[in-house]
Amino acid sequence: MPGEGKHVERTVVRCAEGHLFSTASFPMQNLGAGRIGPGRLIRCPQCARLRSAVPAELAKLSQDEIRQALRREAAEFLA
């Protein structure tokens, strides 16, 4: 079947409410701190609202926080 065995890289993000979750796509994630704009609109899987989200600073998170965020997946980014 198409797509079998493919590994989708996920990005851990933090929404404006502070919730941690992951998304399969985060445009411009490699531009670092100087990226354009404050974040991207994503429907937070925790509060189910559209929120601005930015990549989380993984160095400041525990392994447990990262694992939990990777289990909470946003369906897709919106803007």
Backbone as ProteinMPNN parsed JSONL, in Angstrom:
{"seq_chain_A": "MPGEGKHVERTVVRCAEGHLFSTASFPMQNLGAGRIGPGRLIRCPQCARLRSAVPAELAKLSQDEIRQALRREAAEFLA", "coords_chain_A": {"N_chain_A": [[0.839, -1.179, 0.0], [0.433, 2.308, -0.658], [2.458, 4.627, 1.067], [2.975, 2.993, 3.235], [5.218, 2.14, 5.793], [6.455, 4.568, 5.754], [8.059, 7.169, 7.494], [6.856, 9.797, 9.295], [8.004, 12.881, 10.059], [7.62, 14.665, 13.027], [6.812, 17.795, 14.532], [7.204, 19.27, 17.648], [5.075, 21.525, 19.127], [3.979, 24.602, 20.724], [0.995, 26.006, 21.773], [-0.737, 29.206, 21.931], [-2.027, 29.129, 24.353], [-0.396, 27.613, 25.843], [-0.405, 24.869, 25.607], [1.105, 21.77, 24.768], [1.758, 19.984, 21.803], [1.892, 18.004, 18.778], [2.722, 18.335, 15.29], [2.564, 17.351, 11.866], [3.536, 18.973, 9.964], [5.262, 21.969, 9.755], [5.612, 24.876, 8.495], [8.482, 26.763, 7.591], [10.017, 26.048, 9.803], [12.73, 25.729, 9.979], [13.942, 28.189, 9.963], [14.725, 29.315, 12.284], [15.113, 31.573, 15.12], [14.655, 33.977, 13.864], [12.425, 33.772, 12.229], [9.683, 34.6, 10.083], [6.862, 36.262, 11.309], [4.695, 35.473, 14.154], [3.924, 32.813, 14.544], [2.039, 29.909, 13.571], [-1.345, 29.259, 12.566], [-3.06, 26.761, 14.146], [-5.27, 24.093, 14.873], [-5.653, 23.415, 18.119], [-5.233, 20.325, 19.653], [-5.864, 19.928, 22.288], [-7.494, 21.984, 23.407], [-9.191, 22.378, 21.342], [-9.412, 24.685, 19.816], [-8.665, 27.232, 17.374], [-5.413, 28.237, 17.39], [-2.519, 30.3, 17.689], [0.592, 28.878, 17.11], [3.911, 27.91, 17.967], [7.128, 26.415, 17.295], [8.195, 24.335, 19.939], [10.667, 24.776, 22.507], [12.72, 22.296, 22.695], [14.86, 21.667, 24.373], [14.15, 22.689, 26.783], [12.165, 21.107, 27.707], [10.93, 18.192, 29.424], [11.633, 14.678, 28.911], [9.285, 13.247, 29.222], [7.323, 15.233, 28.792], [7.793, 15.741, 26.09], [7.216, 13.209, 24.947], [4.46, 13.022, 25.595], [3.481, 15.215, 24.143], [4.009, 14.365, 21.548], [2.136, 12.395, 21.323], [-0.209, 13.789, 21.222], [-1.693, 14.909, 18.531], [-1.985, 17.414, 16.078], [-4.31, 17.902, 13.465], [-3.753, 19.317, 11.048], [-1.908, 22.179, 9.801], [-3.163, 25.527, 9.477], [-2.548, 28.102, 8.565]], "CA_chain_A": [[0.0, 0.0, 0.0], [1.194, 3.545, -0.66], [2.657, 5.261, 2.366], [3.362, 2.056, 4.277], [6.612, 2.174, 6.165], [6.992, 5.922, 5.737], [8.156, 7.815, 8.795], [6.503, 11.208, 9.213], [8.663, 13.643, 11.115], [6.676, 15.532, 13.721], [7.371, 18.93, 15.239], [6.506, 19.588, 18.89], [4.75, 22.953, 19.152], [3.261, 25.112, 21.898], [-0.009, 26.974, 21.35], [-0.783, 30.443, 22.71], [-2.52, 28.798, 25.689], [0.654, 26.866, 26.531], [-0.536, 23.422, 25.403], [2.102, 21.137, 23.911], [1.271, 18.933, 20.929], [2.771, 17.867, 17.622], [2.143, 18.482, 13.969], [3.399, 16.732, 10.844], [4.068, 20.002, 9.081], [5.364, 23.302, 10.351], [6.359, 25.67, 7.528], [9.534, 27.685, 8.023], [10.575, 25.665, 11.096], [14.187, 25.762, 9.953], [14.452, 29.551, 9.876], [15.225, 29.712, 13.597], [14.456, 32.629, 15.885], [14.331, 35.106, 13.003], [11.379, 33.431, 11.269], [8.687, 35.643, 9.837], [5.592, 36.07, 11.997], [4.747, 34.895, 15.499], [3.627, 31.385, 14.573], [1.075, 29.441, 12.568], [-2.633, 28.891, 13.137], [-3.273, 25.32, 14.209], [-6.326, 23.716, 15.824], [-5.034, 22.734, 19.246], [-5.986, 19.112, 19.989], [-6.231, 19.915, 23.701], [-8.632, 22.866, 23.679], [-10.003, 22.34, 20.121], [-9.579, 26.027, 19.248], [-7.578, 27.706, 16.527], [-4.444, 28.98, 18.202], [-1.19, 30.525, 17.141], [1.523, 27.922, 17.71], [5.309, 28.028, 17.555], [7.903, 25.246, 17.722], [8.6, 24.345, 21.353], [12.1, 24.639, 22.775], [12.839, 20.937, 23.22], [15.869, 21.624, 25.435], [13.509, 23.116, 28.036], [11.101, 20.152, 28.03], [11.345, 16.865, 29.9], [11.351, 13.599, 27.967], [7.873, 12.911, 29.386], [6.547, 16.274, 28.101], [7.961, 15.517, 24.651], [6.442, 12.0, 24.615], [3.033, 13.351, 25.648], [3.187, 16.123, 23.023], [4.016, 13.579, 20.315], [0.886, 11.611, 21.296], [-1.292, 14.736, 20.901], [-1.39, 15.347, 17.18], [-2.873, 18.325, 15.367], [-4.624, 17.346, 12.156], [-2.995, 20.035, 10.024], [-1.781, 23.613, 10.058], [-4.125, 26.263, 8.657], [-1.947, 29.295, 7.941]], "C_chain_A": [[0.885, 1.244, 0.0], [1.296, 4.115, 0.748], [3.073, 4.315, 3.466], [4.854, 2.165, 4.541], [7.231, 3.565, 6.151], [6.973, 6.498, 7.142], [7.85, 9.297, 8.6], [7.169, 11.925, 10.378], [7.668, 14.621, 11.716], [7.437, 16.634, 14.452], [6.551, 19.168, 16.492], [6.321, 21.099, 18.922], [4.012, 23.3, 20.439], [2.269, 26.149, 21.391], [0.007, 28.18, 22.295], [-1.302, 30.222, 24.128], [-1.508, 27.994, 26.491], [0.585, 25.366, 26.362], [0.543, 22.924, 24.454], [1.447, 20.033, 23.105], [2.195, 18.861, 19.728], [1.992, 18.029, 16.331], [3.11, 17.894, 12.953], [4.066, 17.778, 9.968], [4.122, 21.325, 9.818], [6.231, 24.143, 9.429], [7.345, 26.613, 8.2], [10.155, 27.302, 9.351], [12.088, 25.762, 11.124], [14.766, 27.173, 9.878], [14.934, 30.078, 11.221], [14.461, 30.879, 14.2], [14.032, 33.799, 15.013], [13.213, 34.835, 12.024], [10.339, 34.541, 11.197], [7.398, 35.297, 10.582], [5.731, 35.351, 13.317], [4.498, 33.401, 15.555], [2.687, 31.033, 13.446], [-0.213, 29.082, 13.274], [-2.831, 27.387, 13.015], [-4.412, 25.057, 15.185], [-5.673, 22.873, 16.909], [-5.859, 21.499, 19.606], [-6.41, 19.054, 21.453], [-7.454, 20.776, 23.982], [-9.561, 22.995, 22.476], [-10.272, 23.715, 19.528], [-8.412, 26.347, 18.331], [-6.669, 28.576, 17.376], [-3.184, 29.216, 17.387], [-0.258, 29.568, 17.861], [2.912, 28.124, 17.125], [6.039, 26.756, 17.979], [8.35, 25.391, 19.174], [10.117, 24.221, 21.451], [12.315, 23.295, 23.472], [13.833, 20.837, 24.373], [15.271, 21.993, 26.792], [12.397, 22.168, 28.48], [11.685, 18.851, 28.557], [11.031, 15.838, 28.817], [9.876, 13.206, 28.03], [6.994, 13.943, 28.672], [6.619, 16.078, 26.588], [7.145, 14.309, 24.205], [4.942, 12.295, 24.583], [2.635, 14.244, 24.476], [3.127, 15.347, 21.712], [2.774, 12.701, 20.201], [-0.317, 12.483, 20.959], [-0.981, 15.342, 19.537], [-2.442, 16.301, 16.642], [-3.106, 17.74, 13.982], [-3.811, 18.006, 11.056], [-2.857, 21.494, 10.424], [-2.724, 24.329, 9.109], [-3.539, 27.485, 7.972], [-0.579, 29.533, 8.512]], "O_chain_A": [[1.965, 1.238, 0.59], [0.336, 4.086, 1.518], [3.486, 4.764, 4.535], [5.653, 2.269, 3.61], [8.401, 3.727, 6.496], [6.004, 6.337, 7.884], [8.52, 9.972, 7.819], [6.921, 11.606, 11.541], [6.958, 15.32, 10.994], [8.554, 16.43, 14.925], [5.326, 19.26, 16.417], [7.278, 21.858, 18.767], [3.498, 22.431, 21.142], [2.646, 27.067, 20.664], [0.681, 28.168, 23.325], [-1.045, 31.038, 25.014], [-1.72, 27.72, 27.672], [1.421, 24.647, 26.909], [0.857, 23.576, 23.458], [0.675, 19.238, 23.641], [3.186, 19.588, 19.669], [0.77, 17.879, 16.292], [4.325, 17.93, 13.147], [5.059, 17.488, 9.302], [3.142, 21.748, 10.432], [7.455, 24.134, 9.556], [7.061, 27.186, 9.253], [10.776, 28.152, 9.99], [12.673, 25.868, 12.202], [15.979, 27.327, 9.739], [15.492, 31.173, 11.292], [13.313, 31.141, 13.841], [13.128, 34.545, 15.39], [13.051, 35.59, 11.066], [10.154, 35.311, 12.14], [6.905, 34.172, 10.493], [6.742, 34.7, 13.583], [4.845, 32.772, 16.555], [2.558, 31.781, 12.476], [-0.202, 28.656, 14.429], [-2.776, 26.822, 11.923], [-4.512, 25.725, 16.215], [-5.202, 21.764, 16.655], [-7.062, 21.613, 19.841], [-7.233, 18.216, 21.822], [-8.354, 20.356, 24.71], [-10.602, 23.645, 22.566], [-11.257, 23.897, 18.813], [-7.315, 25.809, 18.484], [-7.116, 29.537, 18.002], [-2.834, 28.426, 16.51], [-0.306, 29.456, 19.086], [3.07, 28.463, 15.952], [5.616, 26.089, 18.923], [8.827, 26.45, 19.581], [10.762, 23.634, 20.583], [12.118, 23.172, 24.681], [13.662, 20.002, 25.261], [15.829, 21.645, 27.833], [11.758, 22.396, 29.508], [12.79, 18.456, 28.187], [10.245, 16.11, 27.909], [9.281, 12.867, 27.007], [6.022, 13.571, 28.016], [5.617, 16.233, 25.889], [6.452, 14.376, 23.19], [4.238, 11.874, 23.664], [1.574, 14.053, 23.882], [2.289, 15.636, 20.857], [2.399, 12.303, 19.098], [-1.329, 11.984, 20.469], [-0.1, 16.193, 19.417], [-3.64, 16.036, 16.735], [-2.201, 17.149, 13.393], [-3.237, 17.315, 10.214], [-3.593, 21.987, 11.278], [-3.053, 23.801, 8.047], [-3.998, 27.863, 6.895], [0.095, 30.487, 8.123]]}, "name": "protein", "num_of_chains": 1, "seq": "MPGEGKHVERTVVRCAEGHLFSTASFPMQNLGAGRIGPGRLIRCPQCARLRSAVPAELAKLSQDEIRQALRREAAEFLA"}
